[in-house]
Amino acid sequence: MSTAPLPPPTILLVDDDPIARYLIRRLVHKNWPCVRLLEADNGEDGLALVQAHCHETESPQSLLVVLDLNMPVMSGWEFLQRYRHLPGRCHQAAAVVVSSTSVTSHEKALAQTLANAWHPKPMFSEHLAQLLHQFLPTALVV
């Protein structure tokens, strides 16, 4: 009996700022070419991509979501609230890291309770490498 191949490690950028997405896209393509990159410019589209990923795979730690908080259509806060109600396999497959420029200490603490981690913008390659090591280790396997 053969097993299905593991999905490629995937990063989902959920951010309405095209420049922020572009910068992370360049980092990923330069440093981790085996990583599949998905993008959404609002929380609603991002949540749909998370759900689709969870239905495609049962692999743990195969998706890293980098989530902005302030977006149109559905904010990162609303994304986090709805994400909490997704099936358990989504939480096993995905890790959510909030990345934002302007949060109060209260918002940062709240984001850390709703997500797996919080990281300020901008995100540099060493920061992304740490997050990949922690939440998406298959991205580091060559």
SULVEN-V300610 format. One line per field, one symbol per residue. psi: psi as a letter, one per 20 degrees, with the letter a starting at -180 (. if undefined). burial: I if it has 24 or more other C-alpha atoms within 12 Angstrom, else O. Layout:
# SULVEN-V300610
psi: ???
burial: ???
This chain:
# SULVEN-V300610
psi: pqqqqqqqpppoonpiohggggghgggghghmiipppqqqjrhghghhhgggghhhqjpqlipopopqhoqrfprhghghghhhjqqhhhhhhqppppoqhnqrhghggghhhhrhrppqqqprhhghggggggilhihip.
burial: OOOOOOIIIIIIIIIIIOOIIOOIIOIIOOOIOOIIIIIIIIIIIIIIIIIOIIOOIIIIIIIIIIIIIIIOOIIIIIIIOOIIOOOOIIIIIIIIIIIIOOOOOOOIOOIOOIIIIIIIIIIOOOOIOOIIOOIIIIIIOO
